[in-house]
């Protein structure tokens, strides 16, 4: 699923954007239309209920998304479903609805809650840790007591940029609110620098991958 080309550069690509800062309205509008074609109703969770949709988007493929996880936590229990989407250039051709390998239960939800699925990390925080501000060039020449000369310079951190690849869009619906998060190539960036916030994103995706049977994805 995570077949992307990786290159190491002196500058970072964009990992993700905080929806609060830079809303990707066109993308989420496309997801809303797709949800209707999947017969997904607009979420209206009550207090202490949630619906989480995780849209998976691959570069160079038709369609706004090629897969979506839908996890519902209601007062009656937990449901988890995967939809595989196959699109032509301008329309959804077909979709496949897949139930989890075993009935979703409170244990699955508790594992996702442990990773803060209803309060995902802001992509801007992840970006700042992956791409810390570089120190000013403080190269200086020092003349030692014995007359020798040393040149001291800051060490430049390695940086990684991934062009294209995959993106995950999280929609977290709760009573009266919807929060949106986008993460580009989270597994690849986590392999480059395993920061805590990315670990949560990757662990959530791994939990859901395990919950469903192996299926052919685009």
C-alpha positions in Angstrom: 0.0 0.0 0.0 2.9 2.3 0.8 4.8 2.1 -2.5 6.3 5.5 -3.0 9.5 6.9 -4.3 11.7 8.5 -1.7 14.4 11.1 -2.3 16.7 13.0 0.1 17.0 16.7 -0.5 18.0 19.8 1.3 14.4 20.9 1.5 11.2 19.3 2.7 8.1 18.7 0.7 4.8 19.5 2.4 3.7 16.8 4.9 0.3 18.1 5.5 -1.8 21.2 6.3 -3.9 22.0 9.3 -7.5 22.2 8.1 -8.0 25.0 10.6 -5.4 27.1 8.9 -5.7 26.1 5.2 -9.0 24.4 4.5 -8.9 22.1 1.5 -12.6 22.7 0.7 -12.5 21.3 -2.9 -11.2 18.0 -1.7 -13.6 17.6 1.2 -16.5 18.6 -1.1 -15.4 15.8 -3.4 -15.4 13.4 -0.4 -18.9 14.6 0.5 -20.2 13.7 -3.0 -18.4 10.3 -2.9 -20.0 9.6 0.5 -23.4 10.1 -1.1 -22.6 7.6 -3.8 -21.5 5.1 -1.1 -24.9 5.6 0.5 -23.3 7.1 3.6 -25.6 9.5 5.4 -24.4 12.8 6.9 -23.1 11.9 10.3 -25.2 13.2 13.2 -23.6 11.6 16.3 -25.1 12.3 19.7 -23.1 13.1 22.8 -20.2 10.7 23.3 -20.7 9.2 19.9 -18.3 9.5 16.9 -17.9 8.8 13.3 -14.4 8.8 11.7 -13.8 8.6 8.0 -10.3 8.1 6.7 -10.0 8.7 2.9 -7.0 7.3 1.1 -5.8 9.0 -2.0 -3.0 7.8 -4.3 -1.3 10.0 -6.9 -1.9 9.5 -10.6 -5.1 7.5 -10.1 -8.6 8.6 -11.1 -11.0 9.7 -8.4 -10.8 11.9 -5.3 -10.0 8.7 -3.2 -9.4 5.1 -3.8 -10.4 3.8 -0.4 -12.2 4.9 2.8 -12.5 3.5 6.3 -15.7 4.4 8.2 -15.6 3.8 11.9 -18.7 4.5 14.0 -18.8 4.5 17.8 -22.4 4.8 19.0 -24.1 4.0 22.3 -25.0 0.6 20.8 -21.4 -0.4 19.9 -18.7 0.0 17.3 -18.9 -0.6 13.5 -16.0 -0.6 11.1 -16.2 -0.8 7.3 -13.8 -0.4 4.4 -14.8 0.7 0.9 -12.6 0.2 -2.1 -13.4 2.7 -4.9 -12.7 2.3 -8.6 -13.2 5.5 -10.7 -13.0 6.5 -14.3 -11.8 9.9 -15.3 -15.0 11.7 -14.3 -17.1 9.3 -12.3 -17.1 6.5 -9.8 -17.4 3.2 -11.7 -18.0 0.8 -8.8 -17.2 0.3 -5.1 -16.7 -2.8 -2.9 -17.9 -2.8 0.7 -15.8 -4.9 3.1 -16.6 -5.8 6.6 -13.9 -6.2 9.2 -12.3 -9.7 9.7 -14.1 -9.9 13.1 -17.0 -7.9 14.4 -15.7 -4.5 15.5 -16.0 -4.2 19.2 -15.1 -1.9 22.1 -11.5 -3.3 22.1 -10.8 -2.0 18.6 -12.3 1.4 19.5 -10.3 1.5 22.8 -7.1 0.8 20.8 -7.9 3.7 18.4 -8.8 5.9 21.3 -5.4 5.1 22.9 -3.9 6.7 19.8 -6.2 9.8 20.1 -8.2 9.1 17.0 -10.8 11.7 18.0 -8.2 14.3 18.7 -5.6 13.8 15.9 -2.3 15.7 16.0 -2.2 18.9 13.9 -0.2 18.4 10.7 1.5 21.7 11.3 3.0 20.3 14.5 4.3 17.3 12.7 5.7 19.5 10.0 7.6 21.7 12.5 9.2 18.6 14.1 10.1 17.1 10.8 11.4 20.3 9.4 12.8 22.3 12.3 14.0 25.8 11.6 17.6 25.7 10.6 20.1 27.6 12.6 21.7 30.6 11.1 25.0 30.0 9.4 27.4 30.5 12.2 30.6 29.5 10.5 33.5 31.1 12.3 37.2 30.9 12.4 38.9 30.3 15.8 42.6 30.9 16.4 43.8 28.6 19.1 46.4 29.5 21.7 49.0 27.4 19.9 48.4 29.4 16.7 46.4 26.7 14.9 43.2 27.7 13.1 39.9 25.9 13.4 36.9 26.5 11.2 33.6 25.7 13.1 30.3 25.4 11.3 26.8 24.2 12.1 25.9 20.7 10.9 23.2 20.7 8.3 20.4 18.2 9.1 19.3 15.8 6.4 15.9 16.5 5.0 13.5 14.4 3.0 10.9 15.3 0.4 8.5 12.9 -1.1 6.9 14.0 -4.4 3.5 12.4 -4.9 2.8 9.2 -3.1 -0.3 8.8 -0.9 -2.4 11.0 1.4 -4.8 10.3 4.2 -7.6 12.6 5.0 -9.3 12.2 8.4 -12.8 13.5 9.1 -13.7 13.2 12.8 -17.4 13.8 13.4 -18.7 14.3 17.0 -21.8 16.0 18.4 -22.0 19.3 16.7 -18.6 19.4 15.1 -16.3 18.0 12.4 -12.5 18.3 12.4 -10.4 17.5 9.3 -6.7 16.5 9.1 -4.5 15.6 6.2 -1.3 13.6 6.4 0.9 12.9 3.3 3.0 9.7 3.2 2.9 9.2 7.0 4.6 5.8 7.0 7.5 7.0 4.9 8.1 10.2 7.0 7.8 8.1 10.2 10.5 5.8 8.8 12.7 8.9 8.3 12.0 10.4 11.7 9.9 8.5 14.2 8.3 11.3 16.1 5.5 10.7 18.5 2.7 12.4 16.6 3.4 10.4 13.4 3.5 7.2 15.5 -0.1 7.8 16.4 -1.2 8.3 12.8 0.8 5.2 11.6 -0.5 3.0 14.5 -4.1 3.9 13.7 -3.6 3.0 10.1 -1.9 -0.3 11.1 -4.8 -1.2 13.4 -7.3 -0.7 10.7 -5.3 -2.5 8.1 -5.2 -5.5 10.5 -8.9 -5.3 11.1 -9.8 -6.0 7.5 -9.0 -8.9 5.2 -6.2 -8.5 2.7 -7.9 -6.9 -0.4 -6.5 -5.7 -3.7 -6.2 -2.0 -3.6 -5.3 0.3 -6.6 
